[in-house]
């Protein structure tokens, strides 16, 4: 997985092996060996690679695009949780990993937002209301847009 992720990310960012090597301070041969799977980068070089490509260290090392519908390693902080099926009444089941990452528990209220150009978003209602309160307070103090 690591070797495949390195190749995919390097090509996605339009970098050569020489470019990657120069940016993290190793030889082009080292990068070539990592991409072939002959060797693996040490922890510090792995961290530098993850930083260079804007991905998490965990995803750099263990992301398996075959299990994610062929999609490449997502940017740091972005997630692909898989596909859900809409039921007869419009209900969906939020994947367990998504519920864990975003701390969604039974009984939590979620707000569904939509934009016909970009799609749907689902957010926890309490987080949205807290943000709305901050905006309302800023507007009351003349701080929003003035």
PyMOL commands that set and color helices and strands:
alter all, ss='L'
color gray80, all
select helices_A, chain A and resi 2-12+17-24+28-36+43-53+57-62+65-68+96-101+125-140
alter helices_A, ss='H'
color red, helices_A
select strands_A, chain A and resi 110-115+119-124
alter strands_A, ss='S'
color yellow, strands_A
deselect
rebuild
show_as cartoon
